[in-house]
Every structure is written in C-alpha cells, then in structure tokens.
Amino acid sequence: MADITAGEHKHESSYVDSAKEKITEIFHDDGSSSSSSDSDGKGKDNKTFPVPPKIDKISWKEKPVHTLLGGGEAADIFLWRNKKRSAGILVFATIIWALFEMIEYHLLSLLCHVLILVLCVHFLWSNTLNLFYRCPQFPQVALVEDTVLQAALVLRIEINNALEVLREIASGKDLKKFLAVIAGLSIVSIAGSCCNLLTLVYICFVLLHTVPLLYERHKDKSDVCLEKAEAEFKKHFDVLKERVLSRVPSRQIKDKKLA
C-alpha cells in the first residue's frame, strides 16, 4: 500500500510539474509576442518619413515681366513681341479716342454710320456688282452658340472671383491691402473727375503698352526705385498704425468680450 501511495504521489507531482511548465511556456510566449509587437510598434513609430523640401516664395520682382502680365498673347502685345500687331492695336485705339474726344464724335452716330456702310456694301455686292462680275455670295455673320456659352461661363467665373477678392479685402484680414485698395479707388475717383471715362481708359491702355516694356528694359533701376518707395510706404503705414489704427478695437478683442 505504501508503494502504491508513493507512486500516486509521484505521478501527481509529475503531472503538476508538467502543468506548471506548460503555463510558464504560455506566459513566456505571450510576453515575447507582446515585446515583439511593442518593438514593431516602436519601429513603426520611429520610421523617418521624407520631409518635403521647403518651397521658398518667389518675389514678384524675381519673376519675368511676361509672367506677371499673365502670359499668352496679351503679354506679347503689351511687351511688343510682335511690333506690327502692337503698333496696329495702339494706333486703332488712338483713332477711336481721337474720334470721340478731339472730333467730338458720338457713339450712337458711329454705330449708325457703320450700319449704313455695311448695308450699302451688302446691297451693292448682291445687286449691282453681280451684273458685271460673278461675285461670291456675301458672307453670313452669325454667333456660334458654343462660343457664346463659353464666353458667358468665363465672364461668370471672373466676376465671381472679383467678388470673392472684394469680400476678402473688405473683411479686414489684410489691413495693408484694404488701405491700398481704398487709396487706389480714391486716386481713380480724382482722375475720373478730371477727365471722362474714355480718356481714362485710353490713358490706362497707353500705360499698359509703355510701362511694362520700360520696366523690362530697365528692371534693375526700376527695382531700386520700387524698393525705396516700398520702404517709404511702410514707414508711413507704421506711423498711421501707431497713431490711429492701434486705437481701433480689433475683432479678437470683441470676441473675447462676448465670450
């Protein structure tokens, strides 16, 4: 009996020892897996992602004049890339301005005379000239629907962009831009009181044909003058901001009071 009981105790102890070994193996595996996952997580967290290169803002002075004017055919005309075309457009604008301002020609009279000339040419083309020569049919003039819709779409987009810019300026986020727009509109109103709209448009048109070209040819000297003017404007703006604008309560202060 004693031998039997001793064998049973040995069997139970061996069974308990094997169970303990299995339990320790399970916990060891869990610990190793958790540590490996932690190390993987740390490795993932420590991954270095490529930092995008910093893009330096290019000043408008460093850009070519052709790019500042928007590029395309308009910039080519203003910079006299095609001298015959630019000169022809400028001469045509000068003739139109001279007709209305120097000769005191009226727009309604011009439209009526143009229509009379077109009707007479069409009448002679269709009736009289065909008696002597075999003339082709008078060309038909019609507006293409796609062209009109595309022009209307472009006009709508430009108007919406202008309204968005005015809304952004009126919000007061950029005080310098707001004051610059106010000063520009004041100058335009003073110029409009001295001359009519057509003369003002013609002056702007002539300036567009001369100032960019002169700036492109004398860019270095012009940049020096512009830097001096910018520094002077900044000095006056700082004085104005210190004396007047600093006393105006800002939106942030109002928001804090309301909160």
C-alpha positions as CSV (number, residue, x, y, z in Angstrom):
1,M,0.0,0.0,0.0
2,A,2.8,2.3,0.9
3,D,4.4,1.7,-2.5
4,I,1.2,2.4,-4.3
5,T,0.5,5.6,-2.5
6,A,4.1,6.7,-3.1
7,G,3.7,6.1,-6.8
8,E,0.5,8.0,-6.9
9,H,2.2,11.0,-5.2
10,K,5.0,10.9,-7.7
11,H,2.5,10.7,-10.6
12,E,0.6,13.7,-9.2
13,S,3.7,15.7,-8.7
14,S,5.0,14.9,-12.2
15,Y,1.6,16.0,-13.5
16,V,1.7,19.2,-11.5
17,D,5.2,19.9,-12.7
18,S,4.3,19.4,-16.3
19,A,1.2,21.7,-15.9
20,K,3.4,24.4,-14.4
21,E,5.9,24.1,-17.3
22,K,3.1,24.5,-19.8
23,I,1.7,27.5,-18.0
24,T,5.1,29.2,-17.9
25,E,5.7,28.4,-21.6
26,I,2.3,30.1,-22.4
27,F,3.2,33.2,-20.4
28,H,6.6,33.3,-21.9
29,D,5.2,33.1,-25.4
30,D,2.7,35.9,-24.7
31,G,5.5,38.1,-23.2
32,S,7.8,37.5,-26.2
33,S,4.9,38.2,-28.7
34,S,3.9,41.4,-26.8
35,S,7.5,42.6,-26.6
36,S,8.0,41.9,-30.3
37,S,4.8,43.8,-31.1
38,D,5.9,46.7,-29.0
39,S,9.3,46.7,-30.7
40,D,7.5,46.6,-34.1
41,G,5.3,49.4,-33.0
42,K,8.2,51.4,-31.8
43,G,10.0,50.6,-35.1
44,K,7.0,51.8,-37.0
45,D,6.7,54.9,-34.9
46,N,10.4,55.6,-35.3
47,K,10.2,55.4,-39.1
48,T,11.5,58.5,-40.7
49,F,9.3,59.9,-43.4
50,P,10.9,62.0,-46.1
51,V,10.4,65.7,-45.3
52,P,9.2,67.6,-48.3
53,P,11.6,70.4,-49.3
54,K,10.7,73.9,-48.3
55,I,9.4,75.9,-51.2
56,D,10.6,79.5,-50.9
57,K,8.1,82.1,-52.0
58,I,9.4,83.8,-55.1
59,S,9.0,87.5,-55.0
60,W,7.2,89.2,-57.9
61,K,10.4,91.1,-58.6
62,E,12.2,87.9,-59.4
63,K,9.5,86.7,-61.9
64,P,9.8,87.8,-65.6
65,V,7.5,90.6,-66.7
66,H,5.9,88.3,-69.3
67,T,4.7,86.0,-66.4
68,L,3.5,89.0,-64.3
69,L,1.3,90.0,-67.2
70,G,-0.4,86.6,-67.3
71,G,1.5,85.3,-70.3
72,G,-0.2,84.5,-73.6
73,E,-1.0,86.8,-76.4
74,A,-1.9,89.8,-74.2
75,A,1.5,89.8,-72.6
76,D,3.1,89.6,-76.1
77,I,1.1,92.6,-77.2
78,F,2.0,94.7,-74.2
79,L,5.7,93.8,-74.4
80,W,5.8,94.4,-78.2
81,R,6.9,90.9,-79.1
82,N,5.1,91.5,-82.4
83,K,5.8,95.1,-83.1
84,K,3.4,95.4,-86.1
85,R,0.5,94.0,-84.1
86,S,1.1,96.0,-81.0
87,A,1.5,99.2,-83.1
88,G,-1.7,98.5,-85.0
89,I,-3.7,98.0,-81.9
90,L,-2.3,101.2,-80.3
91,V,-3.0,103.2,-83.5
92,F,-6.5,101.8,-83.7
93,A,-7.2,102.8,-80.1
94,T,-5.7,106.2,-80.7
95,I,-8.1,106.7,-83.7
96,I,-11.1,105.7,-81.7
97,W,-10.1,108.1,-78.9
98,A,-9.5,110.9,-81.3
99,L,-12.9,110.4,-83.0
100,F,-14.8,110.7,-79.7
101,E,-12.6,113.3,-77.9
102,M,-11.0,115.6,-80.5
103,I,-13.6,115.5,-83.2
104,E,-16.4,115.0,-80.6
105,Y,-17.9,112.1,-82.5
106,H,-20.7,110.3,-80.6
107,L,-21.1,106.6,-80.1
108,L,-24.6,106.5,-81.4
109,S,-23.6,108.3,-84.6
110,L,-20.7,105.9,-85.1
111,L,-22.9,102.9,-84.8
112,C,-25.4,104.3,-87.2
113,H,-22.8,105.2,-89.8
114,V,-21.2,101.7,-89.5
115,L,-24.5,100.1,-90.1
116,I,-25.3,102.3,-93.1
117,L,-21.9,101.4,-94.6
118,V,-22.5,97.7,-94.1
119,L,-26.0,97.8,-95.6
120,C,-24.7,99.7,-98.7
121,V,-21.8,97.3,-99.2
122,H,-24.2,94.4,-99.0
123,F,-26.7,96.0,-101.4
124,L,-24.0,96.7,-104.0
125,W,-22.5,93.2,-103.5
126,S,-25.8,91.5,-104.0
127,N,-27.3,93.5,-106.8
128,T,-25.1,95.8,-108.8
129,L,-21.7,94.0,-108.9
130,N,-23.3,90.7,-110.0
131,L,-24.3,92.4,-113.3
132,F,-20.7,92.8,-114.3
133,Y,-18.8,90.3,-112.2
134,R,-19.5,86.9,-110.8
135,C,-19.1,87.7,-107.2
136,P,-19.4,85.1,-104.4
137,Q,-22.3,85.4,-102.0
138,F,-21.9,87.9,-99.2
139,P,-20.6,86.1,-96.2
140,Q,-23.1,85.3,-93.5
141,V,-22.3,86.5,-90.0
142,A,-23.7,84.5,-87.0
143,L,-22.8,83.9,-83.4
144,V,-21.8,80.3,-82.6
145,E,-23.7,79.0,-79.6
146,D,-20.7,77.2,-78.0
147,T,-18.6,80.4,-78.3
148,V,-21.3,82.5,-76.6
149,L,-21.8,80.0,-73.8
150,Q,-18.0,79.7,-73.2
151,A,-17.6,83.4,-73.1
152,A,-20.5,83.7,-70.7
153,L,-19.0,81.0,-68.5
154,V,-15.6,82.7,-68.4
155,L,-17.3,86.0,-67.6
156,R,-19.2,84.5,-64.8
157,I,-16.1,82.9,-63.3
158,E,-14.2,86.2,-63.5
159,I,-17.0,88.1,-61.9
160,N,-17.3,85.6,-59.0
161,N,-13.5,85.7,-58.5
162,A,-13.6,89.5,-58.4
163,L,-16.5,89.5,-55.9
164,E,-14.6,86.9,-53.7
165,V,-11.5,89.1,-53.7
166,L,-13.5,92.2,-52.8
167,R,-15.2,90.2,-50.0
168,E,-11.7,89.1,-48.7
169,I,-10.4,92.7,-48.8
170,A,-13.5,94.1,-47.0
171,S,-13.2,91.5,-44.2
172,G,-10.1,93.5,-42.9
173,K,-7.8,90.5,-42.5
174,D,-5.1,92.2,-44.5
175,L,-5.1,95.8,-43.4
176,K,-2.4,96.9,-45.8
177,K,-4.3,95.6,-48.8
178,F,-7.5,97.2,-47.6
179,L,-5.9,100.6,-47.3
180,A,-4.1,100.2,-50.6
181,V,-7.4,99.5,-52.4
182,I,-9.1,102.5,-50.7
183,A,-6.2,104.7,-51.8
184,G,-6.3,103.3,-55.3
185,L,-10.1,103.9,-55.6
186,S,-9.6,107.4,-54.3
187,I,-7.0,108.2,-56.9
188,V,-9.2,106.7,-59.7
189,S,-12.1,108.9,-58.5
190,I,-9.9,112.0,-58.6
191,A,-8.7,111.1,-62.1
192,G,-12.3,110.5,-63.1
193,S,-13.3,114.0,-62.0
194,C,-10.6,115.5,-64.2
195,C,-11.4,113.5,-67.4
196,N,-14.1,111.3,-68.8
197,L,-14.2,107.5,-68.8
198,L,-13.0,107.1,-72.4
199,T,-9.9,109.3,-71.8
200,L,-9.1,107.4,-68.6
201,V,-9.4,104.0,-70.3
202,Y,-7.2,105.3,-73.2
203,I,-4.6,106.5,-70.7
204,C,-4.5,103.1,-69.0
205,F,-4.3,101.4,-72.4
206,V,-1.3,103.5,-73.4
207,L,0.3,102.9,-70.0
208,L,-0.1,99.1,-70.5
209,H,1.7,99.4,-73.8
210,T,4.6,101.5,-72.4
211,V,5.3,100.9,-68.7
212,P,5.8,97.1,-68.8
213,L,8.2,97.5,-71.8
214,L,10.2,100.2,-70.0
215,Y,10.3,98.2,-66.8
216,E,11.6,95.1,-68.6
217,R,14.4,97.1,-70.3
218,H,15.4,98.9,-67.1
219,K,14.5,96.3,-64.5
220,D,17.4,96.8,-62.1
221,K,17.0,100.6,-61.8
222,S,13.2,100.2,-61.5
223,D,13.6,97.6,-58.7
224,V,15.8,100.1,-56.7
225,C,13.2,102.8,-57.1
226,L,10.4,100.4,-56.1
227,E,12.2,99.2,-53.0
228,K,12.7,102.9,-51.9
229,A,9.0,103.6,-52.5
230,E,8.0,100.4,-50.6
231,A,10.2,101.4,-47.7
232,E,8.7,104.8,-47.6
233,F,5.2,103.5,-47.8
234,K,5.9,101.0,-45.0
235,K,7.3,103.8,-42.8
236,H,4.2,105.9,-43.3
237,F,2.0,102.9,-42.7
238,D,3.7,102.2,-39.4
239,V,3.2,105.8,-38.3
240,L,-0.5,105.5,-39.2
241,K,-0.9,102.2,-37.5
242,E,0.8,103.5,-34.3
243,R,-1.3,106.7,-34.1
244,V,-4.7,105.7,-35.5
245,L,-5.1,102.0,-36.1
246,S,-3.8,100.9,-32.7
247,R,-6.7,102.7,-31.1
248,V,-9.3,100.8,-33.1
249,P,-10.6,97.7,-31.3
250,S,-9.8,94.6,-33.2
251,R,-12.2,91.7,-33.8
252,Q,-10.3,89.4,-31.4
253,I,-10.9,91.8,-28.5
254,K,-14.6,91.9,-29.3
255,D,-14.8,88.2,-29.4
256,K,-13.1,87.9,-26.1
257,K,-15.5,90.4,-24.5
258,L,-18.5,88.5,-25.9
259,A,-17.1,85.2,-24.6
